[in-house]
């Protein structure tokens, strides 16, 4: 039996924790007001972010999260997102992974959808 990877989602504005493992920023834009030193990131996979059109349509409306999740999963299958998603999967195979987002609500963010994809939900 293989060990299941551990993936969590955290906000970029939260202080890094000693047990975060590999920290990957998954937003297209750098979080406003966060220094690179404070972020303590291992990588920035901005290619994983949803398209501008999808992001604008969604506007972090909780009522649209289910449809956003479906559309975003479809986007993740295209060539632009595929290589970055494979890179993220490689990080997940190596141990604990923390997906970092600047979203106000990380529970309805693109990082949450990525966690679900990695967890195969």
Protein Blocks (a to p, Z undefined) as FASTA:
>chain_A
ZZddddddddfkbccdfklopaddfbfbdcehiafklnopabdcfklpccfklmmmnnop
aklmmmmmmmmmmmmmpmklmmmmmmmmmmmmnoccddddfbfblmlcfklmmmmmmnoZ
Z
